[in-house]
Amino acid sequence: MTTVTTAHYTDDDLDEWIAATKDLMARLPTPHLVVFRRLFLFLHEVAQYEELNAMGSKNLGTVFAPNVVALKADASLTQILAATPSCVAFTVKCIENATQLCED
């Protein structure tokens, strides 16, 4: 399992964050990469209709983060709760920048 942190990237470092995330994506097995791309492009599209569905990138990130960002299997409840905001933030950023992340 690869440990990922994006805490040191700010909004001013978006290009660096995209490059680092693409590097991480390149390490995924092909089936996982295909699912990642399809899922985040779909979530990006869903977020475009927030006025109709009340599911913007933040709401979608909150719902999907626990399912797409894996924590260590032996993580305690305290560790999981502490990591949740970072997992959600990463997921939101992936949704918001899906078109840049998923371009070839």
C-alpha positions, -999 to +999 in steps of 0.1 A: +000+000+000+013+035-009+011+062+017-003+094+003-004+129+017-014+161+000-014+182+031+017+202+020+001+214-012-019+246-012-043+260-037-014+279-052+004+246-059-024+231-080-001+223-110+023+205-086-006+187-069-019+175-103+015+163-113+020+145-079-015+129-081-008+118-117+024+102-106+004+083-079-022+073-105+005+059-127+014+034-099-021+020-098-028-013-115-045-008-148-080-019-137-078+005-107-067+033-129-096+027-153-121+028-124-104+059-109-107+078-142-143+068-149-154+074-114-139+108-110-149+120-145-185+109-136-184+126-102-171+157-119-200+157-143-225+151-114-210+180-095-218+203-125-255+199-117-253+209-081-282+233-084-304+204-094-291+175-073-276+193-042-244+172-048-215+194-054-179+183-051-178+187-013-209+166-008-197+140-033-163+140-017-178+134+018-198+105+005-172+088-017-139+094+003-144+066+027-149+042-002-121+053-025-093+063-001-080+033+018-065+036+053-043+011+070-063-020+079-052-018+115-060+019+119-078+028+151-110+047+152-091+077+164-067+075+135-096+071+110-114+101+124-082+121+123-075+112+087-111+117+074-108+155+066-076+149+046-093+120+027-123+141+019-101+170+008-082+147-015-113+133-030-129+167-035-098+179-052-098+149-075-135+156-084-128+192-090-098+185-112-109+153-128-105+166-164-069+176-158-061+144-139-077+121-165-063+136-196-037+115-214 
